[in-house]
Amino acid sequence: MVGKPNTGKSTFFAAATLVPVKIAPYPFTTIEPNIGIAYVRTKCVCKEFNVKDNPKNSLCINGNRFIPIQMMDVAGLVPDAWKGRGLGNRFLDELRKASVLIHVVDASGGTDEEGRIVPPGTHDPCKDVEFLEREIVMWIKQILTSDWQRIIKRREDSIEDILAERLSGLQISRRDVEKTLEKVDLTRKKLGSWSDEDITKFCYEIRRVNKPIIIAANKIDVPAAEDGFRKLKERYGDSNIIIPCSAEAELVLRRAAEKGFIRYLPGDEKFEIIDESKMTSEQRKALKIIEEKVLVKWKGTGVQETINAAIFNVLKMIVVYPVEDVNKLSDHHGNVLPDALLIKEGSTAKELAYMIHQELGDTFLYAIDVRTKHKIGENTLLKMNDIIKIVATKARK
């Protein structure tokens, strides 16, 4: 999770993970990154097969499977963070292992470029999108070019190998480099003849390939935010996923559900009051406002939708359920639908085997599609909500 200070990142993080974090209306409340577990929500296959599951790696609530992912809330970035301003280099370094970046933007325009409070509507949230992408791109460029003259003299290695090695610390693969070079038409151009414009162009594209961004248009319940959200959609809607959010509303609902005041699951479009007598008049009023200004108007708080979109739409992941007993849908301990695994769209049956255990991949014979009971080969592409049994040879002693 990235963004300038005071956009509601820590509130979003707390709402997504229920990890207590320091939240305050001034910049740099977060210094050390907050790390916690959030959940992707998907429809579980238990209802389809009419079974009572007992998940081990995830949760199933009323037919909704919640699969854990790691979320990190990085301290707010300010202009020229890539140069080290505001401890920027340190904060940017924490993004190295990120697979996708959720950019929390103050859609209400109530914070300036430094994260200071200003009247809502006086700051253009589109400027925050431009600023953040530039900071990340310049950080990548700085890493890439820190020893550029020595790099361009390496003639024994291919451009792809040189760049992949240079950027490996950012979890950038050779395939990422290949895709980027093709996209910006630099495959046949020698590194020594790259202009500064070529380098910058490459860095912008490698960011899109390896560190994709989804925009959470936060504070959508503030009146000025509707106009800010419209501006973001008009400017960036064709190339980015932009989701209206109220992290504060989600946090209130999660905490109310935790205390037993309401029934609410992250991602629901409504809540149900369990016992109104247990709540104060202020609490009832707050829930009414959230219902009218957020849930009814925007069809949810947007927090769960953002997480789901980051995993399913941006990273192109699918959910697969590995089992050992094709009739009971269980593992060898009798746990029904024990694991729901997030894997890349386009993954094969054998890749799933390796994901479960190295030895299972090494001794892979075939897999069984539980729905059809048909055998499938190692190169068969898996689909969303597949239930798969891996069959392997017995390992040699």
N, C-alpha and C positions, 0 to 999 in steps of 0.2 A: 504494500500500500504506500503510495507516494503522493506528494502534493506539497504546496507551500504551507507554512504554519497556519494554524487556526481555521482550517477548512472543515474540521469535524472528523479527521482521520482516526483519532484515538476513540472517539465516540463510535464510529463505524466498527473499529476493531473490537471494542468492548461489546457492542451489540451482536457481532458475529461470533464471538468466542466466549462471552461472559467472563472474561478475564478482567479483574479490576485494574484499571489504569488511571493515571492522573489525568484529569480533564479540566482545563481552565481556559477562559477566554483571552489568552495572550500567547504570543509566539514562543516557541521552544519549550512548551510544557514537556514534550517528549525529547529526551536526549539519547538515552539508550533505546535500542529498538525493542518493542514489545513483540513477543513471539507466543502464539497460541494455536489452538486447534479450532478451525471453523469446519463447516460441513456442507457438502454438496447435497442437494435434495433431489431425489428421483423417485418415480413410482416403482415400488418393489414388485417382483414377479410372484410374491406369495399369494396375492389375491387371484391371479390368473390360474394358479394350480391348487387353490383352496387348501393351503397348508399353513400351519402355525410355525413360523420360523423362529430360530433363536440365534441371531447373528453374533459373530465373534469380533469381527474387525470393524463393525459399524453398528448403527441403530435402526430399528424398524418400528415406526409409530403409526398405527392405523393404516398400514399399507404404504407408508412413505419411508423410503430407505435414506438415511443420512450417512454419507460416507465422509470420513475425516480427511482434511487437507491441512497443511501447515500454512499459517498466515503470519506475516511479519509487518508490523507498523513501523515504518522508518521515520525518523525525525524530519520535520518540515524543511524543504529546500527553498533557498532564496536565490535571487539572481546572482550569477557568477559563482554558484556553489562549486562548479567544476574546477574553479581556480582555488578552492579552499575556503571561500567566504562562508561564514556561519558554520564552520566545521563540515563544509559541504563534501569534501573528498571522503571524509570518514563515513558520512551518511550514504554517499553514493556507493562506496565499497560494499555496503551491506546488501546491495541489490545483485551482487554477482551471481548468486545461485537461483535467483527468481526465474520462474518459468513464464509468468505473466504479471503485468503491473496494473493494479487498480489505481487509477488517478482520481483521487477524491477532490472535486472542484466545488468551490462555494458558488453555486448557481445564483445565489441571491445578490452577488456583487457587493457583499458587505465586508470584504476584507481586501486591502490593497495588495500590491505585488510583494510586500514584505510580510504580509499576514496581519497587519494592524487593522483594528476595527474601524470601518468607515460606514457612512449611511448606506443602507441597502440600495442597490441599483446604481451606485456611483462608480463601480469598477466593472469593467467588461470581463466576464469569465473566459472569453475566448483567448484573451492575452495569457491566461494561466496555462492553457493547453500549449500555446506556442513556446512559452518560457520553459515549461518542464521538458518538452521534447528536446529543445536546444541544449538544456543542461545535461541530459543523458547522452545526447549525441556528442557533445564536446568532451564529456568524460571518456567515452569510448575512443574518440579521436586522440585524446591526450595519451591514453594507454597504448594505442596503436603506434603513435609517432614518436614516443619518448626516446627511441634509439633508431630513428628512421634511416639515417645515413648508413649505419651498419647493416640494417635489414636489406636495403636495396642492393647491396653488394653481394648478397648470397645468390650464387648462380647455380649451385648444385641442386637446389630444391625448387619445386614448383611454386607458383604464386599461392595456390590453394593451401599447400603445406605450410608455407611461411606465415600466412595470415592466420590460419587455424591455430598454429603453435603460439603465435603472438597473443591471440585472444582467447586461448583455452581457459584462462583464469576466470573468464566471464561465462563459462559453460557454453561457449560457442564452438560448434563442431565443424568439421571439414565440409560436411554437407550444407550447413548454414552458409559457409563462405562461398561454396560453389553456386548455390541458388542466388546469392546476392550479386556475385560477379556477373552472372547471366542477366539478372534483372537490370543492372546499371550499365551493361555492355562494356565491361572492363576485362573480360576473360582473356583477350588477346593482347592487351596492352601491358608492356613490361612495367614492373613497379617503379623502376628508375625514371620512367617518363610520366608517372602520375603527377598531375597538378594538385594544388591545394584543393581546388574545386572537386577533383576526382576523389580525393581522400574523404572530403566532407560528404559527398554523394554516397560513397560506399558506407560510411558510418551511419547515415540516416537510414539506409536500406537494411543494414545488418541489425539495427535496432528493431525495425519492423518485423524482421524474420525471427530474431532470437528473444527479444524483449517486447512482445506485443502489449499494447495498452488498451484497456477498457475504461471508459469515463463514467464515474459515478457523480451525477449532477446533484450534489447534496444540498441540504437545507431547502428542499422543494416546498416545504410548508410555509416558508417566508413569502409574503405576497410578491416581492420583486423577483423571486426565483423563477416564476413562470416565464417571464420575458427572457431571463438569462438562459433558461433551458431551450427556449425557441432559437435564440442566437446560436447556441452550441450545435443544435440539430441542423440549422441552416448552413453553418460553416463547416462542420466536421461529420455530419450524419452520413455522408456517402462513404466515408473511409473508416469510420469508427463506430463502435457500439456505444451508445450514450443512454444511460438509464437514470430516470428521475429517482432520487432517494431522499429519505428522511431518516438518517442514522439515529437521531435523537428519539424519534417515534418508535423505531424498532427496539431501542434499548429499554424504553419505558414498558413496551409490551412484553419483552422477554423477562424483565424483572417482575412484572405483575403476574405473569404466568408462573414464574419460579416461586412466588409467594402464595400461589394458589388462589389468586383473585379472579383470574380469567383462564379460559382454555384458548391457547394460541400456539400454533406451530410456525416457525420461521418460514416465510413465503406465503402464508395464508392471506386472503384478502379481507378477512373479518376475524373477530374474536367473540367469545361467548363469556359473559360474566357468570361466575359460579355462585358467588354470594355477595351481593351488593352491600349488605350490612357490615361487612368486614372492612370496607373502604371508607376513607374520609370523603367529605364533599369535594375537596381539592383533587383527590385522586379520581373520583368519578368524572369531574369536569375535564381533567386532563385526557382521560380515555375518550370522552365524547368529542373533544377537539381533534384528537388523532383519527377517530373514526370518520369525522366529516371532512377534515382538511387533507387527510393522507389516504386512508384506505378506500373510501368511496371515490374520491376524485382521481387517484393515481393507481387504483387496483393493487395496493400493497405498499410497503415501505421502500421497496427497491433493493434492500440489502441482500436478501437471499437471491433475488433475481440477478443481481450483479455477480455474486459468487458463481451461480449456475452458468451464467453467460460466459464468464471468464474460463470456466473449465470445459463446457460443452461447445460453445460457439467459437471462442478464440483458440483454445488449445486443441479443439477437436477430439475430445476424449469420449469414450463410450464405457458403459458398465457391463461387465461380464461376471457371471456367477459360476465358479468352479465347484464341482461336486464329485464324490466318489461313487455313490449309489444312485444310479439313474432312475430308480423307481421311488426311492424315499427322498431323493434330492438332498442327501446328507453326506457328511464326511464319515471317516471310519469311527468316530466317537458317537455318531448318531445325531450330530447337530445339523438341523435342517437349514439349507441355504446359509451356511456359516459366513461366507465371505462375498462381498461385493467389491470387485476390483475395478479401478479406473485404469484403462489402457488406451493407447493412441488408436484413433480410427485408422483402419488399414492394417492393424496387427494380425498376425497369423496364429493358428492353433499352437504351433511349436513355440512361438514367442511367448504365448501365455504360459506354456509349460515351464519355460526358463524363468518367467516372472514368479512362478510359484516356488520353484526350487531348481537349482543348477542341475542336480542329478536327474530330475524329471525331464528336463530338456535334453540332456545327454542320452537318455535311454528311451526317448519318445518313439512310440510305434505308430499310433494314430489317436484321434480324439473321437468322441461321440457327441453329436448334437442331441441333447436330451429331449427336445421337442419332437424331433422326427425319428429318433433312435437310429439315425444313419451314421455310419463311420465317415469321418472327414480327414483329409490328409493334412500334412504339416504346413502346407502353403495356403490352406483355406483361410480366407479373410473372415474375421469374426464380426458380428453385428451387435448393435445395441441390445442389451438384455438377453444375450445368448446364455444358456446354461450348458456348461461343457464338462465332460468327463475326459481326463487325460489317461490314456492307456500306455504303459511303458514296460520295457523288459525288466526283469529283476536284475538289480545291480550286482555285479560280480564282487565277491568278497576279497 
